[in-house]
Amino acid sequence: MEFLDFGDMPKMTPIIGKLPKLGTNKADILMFLLSGDQPTNKQMGNKLDCVSSAARICELRQDGWLIEAHKIPYRTEMGKDVYYCKYYIMNLQDVLTHPRVQQFIEWHRKRKQ
């Protein structure tokens, strides 16, 4: 039986989603995630002034971004057990090496100056 050696194969380019238009809540949330933060909906609402961040996360997922949510149990002041989510991009280090992502980050930073 013969085995194939895949050692010479080029590294696959990480899959990235569609990049959002600059100046939108989606772009701001994506930048937040690309910075390595794991924000909650409340944090995104406070820092980015985005009321419906969960909807924007859903749209980014539909655009092809691999965004995961880490559910954290929490007990409210009324004693109710609930969960809140911290969001993050899977394989972030690979995504950050993509030229289109690097260009998006640069454009976003220039726009914010």
LUMVOSE-590403 format. One record per residue: residue in one letter; x, y, z of N, C-alpha, C, O in turn. Coordinates in pm, whole numbers, padded with zeros to 5 digits, always signed. Example, Ala and Ser with C-alpha at 12.3 -4.5 7.8 and 13.67 -1.06 7.14 Angstrom:
BEGIN
a+01319-00569+00780+01230-00450+00780+01320-00330+00780+01424-00332+00846s+01285-00225+00708+01367-00106+00714+01290+00003+00787+01341+00114+00804
This chain:
BEGIN
m+00084-00117+00000+00000+00000+00000+00089+00124+00000+00189+00129+00071e+00052+00224-00080+00132+00345-00093+00063+00462-00024-00058+00481-00040f+00138+00539+00050+00082+00656+00119+00130+00783+00049+00244+00791+00004l+00043+00879+00040+00077+01007-00022+00139+01099+00082+00094+01105+00196d+00240+01171+00042+00304+01269+00130+00248+01407+00097+00268+01457-00014f+00179+01467+00192+00119+01598+00171+00207+01710+00227+00161+01823+00241g+00331+01680+00258+00421+01779+00317+00450+01899+00227+00480+02007+00278d+00441+01882+00095+00473+01991+00003+00351+02074-00035+00363+02170-00112m+00235+02039+00018+00115+02114-00018+00120+02253+00046+00161+02268+00160p+00077+02355-00030+00075+02490+00029-00029+02500+00139-00131+02430+00137k-00002+02587+00234-00097+02608+00343-00224+02671+00285-00217+02763+00204m-00337+02619+00327-00464+02671+00277-00491+02811+00333-00462+02838+00450t-00546+02897+00249-00585+03029+00294-00706+03016+00384-00801+02946+00349p-00706+03081+00501-00821+03068+00590-00946+03126+00525-00940+03225+00452i-01056+03064+00554-01183+03111+00501-01227+03232+00583-01236+03226+00705i-01254+03340+00512-01308+03457+00580-01443+03488+00519-01475+03446+00408g-01520+03562+00592-01652+03599+00543-01646+03726+00460-01539+03784+00437k-01763+03766+00416-01777+03891+00342-01746+04007+00437-01795+04011+00550l-01665+04100+00391-01628+04214+00474-01740+04318+00472-01789+04353+00365p-01780+04368+00589-01889+04466+00594-01842+04605+00550-01722+04633+00545k-01937+04688+00518-01909+04826+00480-01855+04902+00601-01907+04889+00711l-01752+04981+00579-01694+05061+00687-01797+05160+00740-01880+05211+00665g-01790+05187+00869-01881+05283+00930-02011+05224+00978-02099+05296+01026t-02026+05092+00966-02148+05025+01011-02124+04955+01144-02009+04933+01184n-02233+04921+01212-02221+04845+01336-02154+04710+01310-02075+04663+01393k-02184+04648+01196-02121+04520+01163-01970+04535+01154-01896+04449+01203a-01923+04641+01091-01778+04664+01078-01715+04687+01215-01608+04635+01243d-01782+04765+01299-01729+04792+01433-01722+04665+01517-01624+04642+01588i-01826+04582+01508-01828+04456+01584-01720+04362+01531-01650+04297+01610l-01706+04354+01399-01602+04267+01342-01464+04313+01388-01379+04230+01421m-01439+04443+01391-01310+04494+01439-01289+04458+01586-01178+04423+01627f-01395+04468+01665-01388+04431+01806-01344+04286+01819-01257+04253+01900l-01404+04198+01738-01370+04055+01741-01230+04029+01685-01158+03944+01738l-01192+04100+01580-01060+04081+01520-00949+04128+01614-00834+04086+01599s-00982+04214+01708-00881+04260+01804-00851+04155+01910-00760+04172+01991g-00929+04047+01909-00906+03940+02006-00995+03947+02128-00992+03857+02212d-01073+04053+02138-01167+04063+02250-01276+03958+02235-01305+03911+02125q-01336+03922+02347-01451+03831+02349-01566+03906+02416-01598+03882+02533p-01629+03996+02340-01731+04083+02400-01864+04013+02423-01898+03915+02356t-01939+04066+02519-02078+04026+02541-02166+04128+02469-02118+04231+02423n-02295+04097+02458-02388+04192+02396-02388+04324+02472-02391+04431+02411k-02384+04317+02604-02385+04438+02685-02261+04523+02659-02271+04645+02646q-02145+04461+02650-02022+04534+02622-02026+04600+02485-01983+04714+02468m-02078+04527+02385-02088+04585+02252-02186+04701+02251-02165+04800+02181g-02293+04689+02328-02388+04799+02338-02325+04922+02400-02347+05034+02353n-02247+04902+02505-02184+05015+02575-02069+05076+02496-02062+05198+02481k-01978+04993+02446-01857+05044+02379-01883+05090+02236-01819+05184+02188l-01976+05023+02168-01997+05052+02026-02128+05124+01999-02158+05158+01885d-02206+05147+02104-02337+05212+02090-02424+05135+01989-02487+05194+01902c-02425+05004+02005-02501+04916+01916-02609+04847+01998-02580+04767+02087v-02735+04878+01968-02846+04824+02045-02872+04677+02012-02904+04599+02102s-02859+04640+01887-02893+04503+01845-02769+04427+01799-02761+04382+01684s-02673+04413+01889-02547+04347+01853-02566+04200+01820-02494+04146+01736a-02661+04132+01886-02685+03990+01856-02731+03973+01711-02694+03876+01645a-02810+04067+01662-02855+04061+01523-02737+04084+01428-02728+04019+01324r-02647+04176+01463-02529+04200+01379-02436+04079+01379-02377+04048+01276i-02423+04012+01494-02343+03888+01501-02404+03784+01408-02333+03716+01335c-02536+03771+01412-02606+03676+01324-02579+03709+01177-02555+03619+01097e-02583+03837+01142-02557+03877+01004-02413+03846+00964-02388+03802+00852l-02318+03870+01055-02178+03837+01025-02162+03686+01002-02087+03644+00914r-02232+03607+01080-02228+03461+01059-02286+03425+00923-02231+03341+00852q-02397+03489+00887-02458+03464+00756-02365+03506+00643-02369+03450+00534d-02281+03606+00670-02183+03651+00571-02062+03559+00562-01974+03580+00478g-02057+03456+00647-01950+03357+00638-01845+03362+00746-01750+03283+00741w-01858+03451+00843-01760+03458+00952-01785+03348+01052-01900+03323+01089l-01679+03281+01096-01690+03171+01192-01685+03227+01334-01582+03226+01400i-01800+03276+01378-01812+03337+01510-01882+03238+01602-01991+03190+01573e-01817+03208+01713-01872+03117+01813-01912+03196+01936-01866+03309+01958a-01998+03135+02016-02042+03196+02141-02012+03101+02256-02045+02982+02250h-01950+03154+02358-01924+03078+02480-02030+03119+02581-02033+03233+02627k-02119+03025+02616-02228+03055+02709-02179+03047+02853-02114+02950+02893i-02211+03150+02929-02168+03158+03068-02292+03166+03157-02375+03256+03140p-02305+03072+03252-02422+03076+03341-02413+03194+03437-02305+03235+03479y-02529+03247+03470-02536+03365+03556-02668+03361+03632-02770+03319+03578r-02665+03403+03756-02788+03411+03836-02822+03558+03856-02741+03636+03905t-02944+03595+03817-02987+03734+03829-03014+03770+03974-03017+03682+04061e-03035+03898+04000-03068+03944+04135-03198+03883+04185-03219+03871+04306m-03284+03845+04093-03413+03784+04128-03400+03633+04147-03500+03566+04175g-03279+03579+04132-03255+03437+04152-03281+03350+04031-03283+03227+04042k-03300+03411+03916-03325+03335+03793-03192+03296+03729-03102+03378+03715d-03181+03168+03690-03061+03120+03622-03073+03148+03473-03167+03104+03407v-02976+03222+03420-02975+03259+03278-02833+03238+03224-02741+03204+03298y-02818+03261+03095-02687+03255+03030-02663+03387+02957-02756+03450+02908y-02538+03425+02950-02499+03532+02859-02384+03478+02776-02316+03383+02816c-02362+03537+02661-02263+03485+02567-02145+03580+02550-02160+03702+02551k-02028+03520+02536-01908+03591+02493-01877+03540+02353-01869+03419+02331y-01861+03632+02259-01840+03595+02120-01691+03601+02084-01616+03683+02137y-01651+03514+01992-01513+03514+01944-01508+03453+01804-01597+03379+01764i-01402+03486+01731-01380+03432+01597-01292+03308+01609-01186+03312+01671m-01339+03199+01549-01259+03076+01549-01137+03096+01459-01143+03167+01359n-01027+03034+01496-00902+03040+01418-00860+03184+01390-00819+03218+01279l-00871+03268+01492-00844+03411+01474-00704+03437+01419-00688+03521+01331q-00604+03366+01468-00466+03391+01422-00452+03365+01273-00379+03437+01204d-00520+03263+01222-00516+03236+01078-00591+03344+01000-00545+03388+00895v-00705+03385+01052-00786+03487+00985-00708+03617+00974-00714+03685+00871l-00634+03652+01078-00560+03778+01079-00448+03783+00976-00399+03891+00943t-00406+03668+00925-00300+03666+00823-00354+03688+00683-00276+03708+00589h-00484+03685+00666-00543+03701+00533-00525+03846+00485-00555+03938+00560p-00477+03866+00362-00452+04002+00312-00576+04092+00313-00566+04211+00344r-00692+04037+00280-00814+04120+00280-00851+04165+00420-00899+04276+00439v-00828+04079+00519-00856+04115+00658-00757+04223+00703-00797+04319+00770q-00630+04208+00668-00531+04308+00705-00564+04444+00643-00549+04548+00707q-00610+04442+00518-00649+04566+00451-00772+04628+00519-00777+04750+00537f-00869+04545+00556-00989+04593+00625-00951+04659+00757-01003+04766+00790i-00862+04598+00833-00818+04654+00961-00751+04789+00940-00776+04884+01013e-00665+04798+00839-00596+04924+00809-00696+05033+00770-00686+05145+00819w-00791+05001+00683-00892+05099+00642-00975+05145+00761-01006+05263+00775h-01011+05051+00847-01094+05084+00964-01016+05177+01058-01073+05273+01111r-00889+05148+01079-00807+05233+01168-00792+05374+01111-00800+05472+01185k-00770+05384+00980-00757+05516+00916-00887+05594+00928-00886+05716+00950r-00998+05525+00914-01129+05591+00921-01156+05645+01061-01221+05749+01075k-01107+05576+01163-01132+05616+01302-01041+05729+01348-01064+05787+01454q-00936+05760+01270-00842+05866+01313-00900+06003+01291-00834+06103+01320
